[in-house]
Amino acid sequence: MVTLKERPLASLKDKTMNQNTTKIAQLLAQAGSAHHQFEQTALKGVRDEEWPDWYASHLLTHGLNDLLPQPINQTELGQFLLHSNEARTQQFPEPDWVDYTAQDLINRFAGES
């Protein structure tokens, strides 16, 4: 049975997770802009087939682990991003990648301890 004393902690945890989801979405959007610039300049307009590794490095360098309950390494994050994007495109070809991926990261790593 949930007591009244337990509810504020659950609400605080939910609020923190929602705030972190928003911050992760912002970080993903920033990474998207930076990656686009990278493709245009360094790759001269060629699509980056190694995009999951690039994003993983960028996200970790810019503080992603501070927003997750459990730290993640670059290899694991790159694989996660690739699989998350594949799942998204199979389920919903058009939704916003940023919001989907931010929520997917929180869902995947929130339950681990």
C-alpha positions as CSV (number, residue, x, y, z in Angstrom):
1,M,0.0,0.0,0.0
2,V,1.3,3.5,-0.9
3,T,1.4,5.9,2.0
4,L,1.0,9.7,1.7
5,K,4.7,10.0,2.6
6,E,5.7,7.9,-0.4
7,R,3.7,9.8,-3.0
8,P,5.8,13.0,-3.0
9,L,8.9,11.0,-3.7
10,A,7.3,9.3,-6.6
11,S,6.0,12.6,-7.9
12,L,9.5,14.1,-7.5
13,K,11.0,11.2,-9.4
14,D,8.4,11.5,-12.2
15,K,9.0,15.3,-12.4
16,T,12.8,14.8,-12.5
17,M,12.4,12.1,-15.2
18,N,10.2,14.5,-17.2
19,Q,12.7,17.3,-16.8
20,N,15.5,15.0,-17.9
21,T,13.5,13.9,-20.9
22,T,13.2,17.5,-22.0
23,K,16.9,18.1,-21.4
24,I,17.8,15.0,-23.3
25,A,15.5,16.1,-26.2
26,Q,17.3,19.5,-26.2
27,L,20.7,17.7,-26.2
28,L,19.6,15.5,-29.1
29,A,18.4,18.6,-31.1
30,Q,21.7,20.3,-30.5
31,A,23.5,17.1,-31.6
32,G,21.3,17.0,-34.7
33,S,22.3,20.5,-35.7
34,A,26.0,19.8,-35.0
35,H,25.8,16.6,-37.0
36,H,24.2,18.3,-39.9
37,Q,27.0,20.8,-39.9
38,F,29.6,18.0,-39.7
39,E,28.0,16.2,-42.7
40,Q,28.0,19.4,-44.7
41,T,31.5,20.5,-43.9
42,A,33.7,17.5,-43.0
43,L,31.9,15.0,-45.2
44,K,31.1,17.5,-48.0
45,G,27.4,16.7,-48.0
46,V,27.7,12.9,-47.9
47,R,25.4,11.0,-45.5
48,D,27.3,9.8,-42.4
49,E,26.8,6.1,-42.2
50,E,28.6,6.1,-38.9
51,W,26.0,8.5,-37.4
52,P,25.3,6.4,-34.2
53,D,28.9,6.6,-33.1
54,W,29.1,10.3,-33.9
55,Y,26.0,11.0,-31.9
56,A,27.1,8.8,-29.0
57,S,30.4,10.6,-28.8
58,H,28.8,14.0,-29.0
59,L,26.0,13.3,-26.5
60,L,28.4,11.8,-23.9
61,T,30.8,14.7,-24.3
62,H,27.9,17.2,-23.8
63,G,26.6,15.6,-20.6
64,L,24.1,12.9,-21.4
65,N,25.2,10.7,-18.5
66,D,24.4,13.5,-16.1
67,L,20.7,13.1,-17.2
68,L,20.5,9.3,-17.0
69,P,20.0,7.2,-13.9
70,Q,22.7,4.9,-15.1
71,P,25.8,5.8,-17.0
72,I,26.2,4.5,-20.5
73,N,29.3,4.0,-22.6
74,Q,29.8,5.2,-26.2
75,T,29.5,1.7,-27.8
76,E,26.3,0.9,-25.9
77,L,24.8,4.3,-26.7
78,G,25.7,4.0,-30.4
79,Q,24.0,0.6,-30.5
80,F,21.0,1.9,-28.6
81,L,20.6,4.9,-31.0
82,L,20.7,2.6,-34.0
83,H,18.2,0.2,-32.6
84,S,15.9,2.9,-31.3
85,N,15.9,4.6,-34.7
86,E,15.1,1.3,-36.4
87,A,12.2,0.7,-34.0
88,R,10.9,4.2,-34.5
89,T,10.9,4.1,-38.3
90,Q,9.1,0.7,-38.2
91,Q,6.4,1.9,-35.8
92,F,6.1,5.6,-36.8
93,P,7.8,6.7,-39.9
94,E,7.2,10.4,-39.4
95,P,7.3,11.3,-35.7
96,D,10.0,13.6,-34.3
97,W,13.2,11.6,-33.8
98,V,14.3,13.9,-31.0
99,D,11.3,13.4,-28.7
100,Y,11.0,9.7,-29.5
101,T,14.6,9.0,-28.7
102,A,14.7,11.1,-25.6
103,Q,11.7,9.2,-24.2
104,D,13.2,5.9,-25.3
105,L,16.5,6.7,-23.5
106,I,14.6,7.5,-20.3
107,N,12.4,4.4,-20.6
108,R,15.4,2.1,-21.3
109,F,17.6,3.4,-18.5
110,A,15.2,4.6,-15.8
111,G,14.5,1.1,-14.5
112,E,18.1,0.0,-14.1
113,S,20.0,0.3,-10.9
